[in-house]
C-alpha cells in the first residue's frame, strides 16, 4: 500500500529538549515536504526537498532542520523546541512529474 | 505570491441537503487546484484535483468541484450531505512548478440531523 508514515503520532516534550519526527514514504517520490497546521492559519510549509541531499526552506523554517540522506526518508529536527512550535505537523510526498501530494497521518507535538 | 481564500470558517448543513464550499485563489496563470478533507484526528485525504481540461471534476465520496477561471474560483459541491462528511476541508493551489502547495485556512463542516 502506498503510504507516508510519520512517527510518533503524539509527542509531549519540554522546552529545549531536542527531538526528531521521522517521515518515510514507499512510493519512490522525489519531492518531500513538511507542513505545520495551526488553527486559523491552515497548513504552512516548513521545509521541502526536491531529491536526496537537496533541501530548501519553506515559508516558516525558523527553529527547524531537515535532512534527506535517503530518498524515502525526510526527518524533521527541532534542536531546541519552544512552546510556539506546539502544532500539528504533516509530512507529504509527491512525484516531480505530478504535483499530487500524499500526506502522512500527522504528528501532534506539544512543547511545555 | 499565490494565495488561497476560503471565506467560510464554519458551515452547518442539514443531513441530506446540498453543500457548496467556496475557494478563491490568486495566481497569474492556471494553477493546479486541490481539495483535501481532514476528519477529526486524521491526516489529509485528497478529494479531487484539477490540472487541466474539463473544468468540472469529480472526486471521491460524491464530491465535485468546478474551476472558473473568470472568477478565480474552485468551489466544492456535494448534492446530498451525509453525517460522515463532517470534517475540515482545505482548498490548495500549486502553480510554481516546484510542488509547493499553498493552502487556504480551511472550512469546518458541521452536519445537523
Interface residues (C-beta under 8 A of the other chain):
Chain A: X31 X33 X35 X40 X41 X42 X43 X44 X45 X48 X50 X58 X90 X92 X94 X96 X99 X100 X101 X102 X103 X104 X105 X106
Chain B: X4 X9 X32 X34 X36 X42 X43 X44 X45 X46 X49 X90 X92 X94 X98 X99 X100 X101 X103 X104 X105 X106
